[in-house]
Amino acid sequence: MHFPPHDNRNVPIIDADHDFVPLNYFNIVKLKKGEAFSYKVGGYETCVVPATGSVDLNVEGFKVDGLGNRGVDVWDGEPEGAYVPTGTSAEFVCTSDTAEIFIAGAKFDEQLDAFAVRSADIDLVQYGSDDTKTHRKIKHILGQKQHGKVGRLLVSELFTVGAGGWSGFPPHRHDTDQSNDAGDIVQTRHDETYNFRFRPNHGSGIQLIQNAEGHPGQAHQLFDGSTICLRTGYHPCVAMPGYEMYYFTILGGLSQRSLVQYFQPTHAYQIETIPGIKDMVAKFK
């Protein structure tokens, strides 16, 4: 499902119990200096991530001042975030001239403790290569470092390194909880939501979704601000030559937080040829 770029007027793009990706929640909030926004989502844990600008955050008495340190775009500095427990009220006030804030969520009933993720806490993974056209960088905001403090939510930022190239390759899926005969988990059900940005911002890309091996899939043209929701299928994406691509990533697990990806058999051998990809896979926990 593709939501083209639009002004959502601070109303959730993916609200609670969405028909297509019920395990996800996503809002983009835009504020000017001194403006405030408050929210509370029953049944969903969330994470507040300033895409640009800074905010002061209050989560029912847990305060985080100066969250976010980026300027003009998502390439201008390192990400920061704050975890907001399920069903908890949160309010943030813009302290920069303007701010754009992502709110990512996953369905989860238990109420945990709020905490902040500063730039120094980000878990960075870089993998792929220019030769394989898969060179990219992942900045985990809620990743392996926060395991045990979060219920079912994974939040990351993904950057293509250089201009153009593939991401999410080899093609993989995670649309059902599945174990093999030995009882090992070979795939987990995780709904996924992306929001894309390009540099320069008139850039573009393609999101592919293929539900069955050997059968044609769907292709969605991506623009700066496009939101993609993924429920089923193999789903690599690619940026046009000459453009850098970024996407904010939300993963919500049905039965567990750790993501187990099932790689498309036709292309799975490339796991052995793309540098660092096994380290990347291991970080989605």
N, C-alpha and C positions, 0 to 999 in steps of 0.2 A: 504494500500500500504506500503510495507516494502523496505527500502533502506538499504541493509547490510552495515556494517562498510567498509569505503573506504576513500581514500585520495581524497577529492573533489577539492584540489588545489585552495582553496579560491574562487571557483565558486559556486554560490548558489545551494543548494540541491533542494530547492523549490523556483523557480523564480517567478516573477510577472506573474499573470494570468495563473498559473499552471492549467492544464486540470483537475486534480483530486481535489485539494484544492485551488481554486482560491482566497479564502479569506485570505490565509496565504503566508508568505515569510520566508525563513530560509536559513541562510548561516553560515558556520563555517570557521573562518579565523585563520590561524596559522602563527605566526610571531616570529622572533628572535629580540634580542635587537637592537633598532635603526631602524628597518624596519617599514614602514608605509603602511597603506591601506586606500583607500578612496572609497566612494560609494554614490550613489544617486538613490532612487527608486521612480519614479513617481507613484502617486496614492496609495502609501502605507506609513503609519506611521511605524516607527521601534524603536527598543530598543536594545542598545548595552550592552551585559552582558559578562564580562570576566569569562570564566569557570575556567581558571587558569591564573596567572600572572597579570600584571598591564599595563595600557595604559594611555597616555595623549590624550584626545579627544577634537576636535575642530568642532563645529557645526555652521558654518558660523558666527564665532565670539564669540559664547557661548563656553567657555572653561571649561573642567573638567580635572584636573590633578590628576594623581594617582588613576584612576578608577580601582577597583579590588584589592583584598588583599589576594587572595588564593595562596597556594603553589602547592603541587604536584598533587592534584586532587580536585574534587568538595566537598569533605568532609573536606578539609583543610582550614577552615575559612568560613566567611559569604559572601553571594553574594552582588554585587552592580551592578547598571545599569544606563543608561542614555537614555532618551527619545529623539528621533530625529523626528521632524515633517515631514509630508508628503512632498515629493519632495524636501527635503532639503539636501544639500551636507554635508557629514560628513567625517572626516579624523581622524584616530587614529594612534599613534606611540607607539610601544612596549618599555616600560621602564624597564622591568624585563629581565632576561636572555632569557626567552621564554614566549609566551602567546598564549592561545587558546581562541578565542572570538566568542560567539554566537551573531548573529544578527537575531532578531525576528521581524516579521512584520505582519500587518493586513491591508487589503484594506480599505482606508478612504480618502476622497477627501479634506476635510477641513484642512487648515494649522494652527496648534496650536503653543505653545511655547515650546522650549527645556527646559529640567530640568534634574537634577541628582537625583538618588536614592542611598543614602549611606546606610551602614550596619544598622545604627540606624533607618532608615526609613522602613526597611523590616517588613512586617506584617506576624507574625508567627502564624500558627495554628497547633495544634497537636490533633489528634483524633484517635479513634479506641482503640483496646486493644490487648494484647498478646493472651487472651482467644479466641477472635473472629478472630484471625489471620489477623487483619486489621490495626495494629498499624502503623501509619505513620505521618510524619511531612511535612507541606507545608510552603514554604517561598515565599510569594507573593512579587514580584519585582514591577510589575504594577498590583495592586489589588484595594481593596476597598479604601485604603488611597489616591490613585491617581484619584479616580473617579471625573470627571469634568475637569481634565487636559489632558485626553486621549480620543481619539475617539471611536475605536472599539476593541482595543488591550488589551488582558490580558496575562501577563507573570508570570510564577511561576516556582519554583523548588520543586519537590516532592521526599521525601526520605522514604523508608521503615524503620521503627524503629526495630532494631534487624535483625536477619538473616532469610530471607525467609518471605513469607506472601503475602497477596492480596492487591491490590490497585485498585481504581476505582470501588469499590464494596459497595453496591449492584450495579449490572450492570445498566447502564443508557445510554441514547442517547440524542442528541441535533442536529438533522439533518433537522428540519423544523420549521418555525415560526408557532405556533399553539396556538389558544385560545379556551376556552370552551364556552358553551352557555351563561354563565354569563359575558363573555368578559375578563376573567382572562387569562393571559398568562400561559400556561402549558408546553411550550417547545419553545426554540429558536434555530435558525440555527446558529451554530458556527462550522466552520472548525477547526480542531485541528491537531497539529504536535508535536511529541515527539522526543527527543533524549535521549537515555538510556546510563547509565554507571553502572558498577558493581564493588563491592569491596568484595574480590579480583577481579581483572579485567578479570579473566578467568571464572567468573560466567555467569549465563544465566537465562532466564526467558521466559515467554510465553505471547503474546498478543492475546486475544480472540476478535473476532468480530462476533456478531450474529445479523443478519438483521431481523429475524422474530421469534416471540415466538413459541417454540416447534419445530423449525427446526434447524438442525446442522449449525454451523457457520464455520468460518475459524480460524486457529491458526498459528501464526508466531513465530518462535523461535527467541528470542532476544539475542544479544550479546553486549559487550561493544562497544558503538559507533553506534548501530542500530538507524535508524530513521523510525518512523511510522507516516503515514498520515491517518487521520480518517475523513471520510465524512458522513458516515451513520452507523447506527447500535449500539447495546449495546457493550461496549468495556472495560471490566475489564482486568487487567493484573496481573501476579503473578511472584514472584522471587523464584528460587529454594532454598530449605533449605541450610543454611550455607553461604548465600550470601546476602549482602546488595544491594539494587537497588535504583537508582536515575533516575529521568527523568526530563529534561527541557521541559516545556510545553508552547506552543503557542496556544492561542485561538483568532480567529477573527470572530466577529459577522457580520451577514448580515444586520440586521436592528437596532441593539442596542448592547451596550457593555456588559450589565449585562447578565450573563449566567443563563438560566433556564433549569435544567436537568429534563428529564422524566425517572423515575426509572422503570425498568422492573417489570410488575405487579407480576410475580411469586415470586420475591425476595424483593419487596418493603417494606414488613413488617419489614425487618431487619433494616430499618432506625430507628426504635424504640429500637433496641437492641444493636446497635453499638454506644458506647459512643462518644459524641461530633460531630456526623456527621452533625447535623443540623447547627452547628456553621460553619463547613467547607463549606457547601452549601452556606451559607449567605455571605461568603467572596468573591465569584466570581462575583463581581460587579464593 
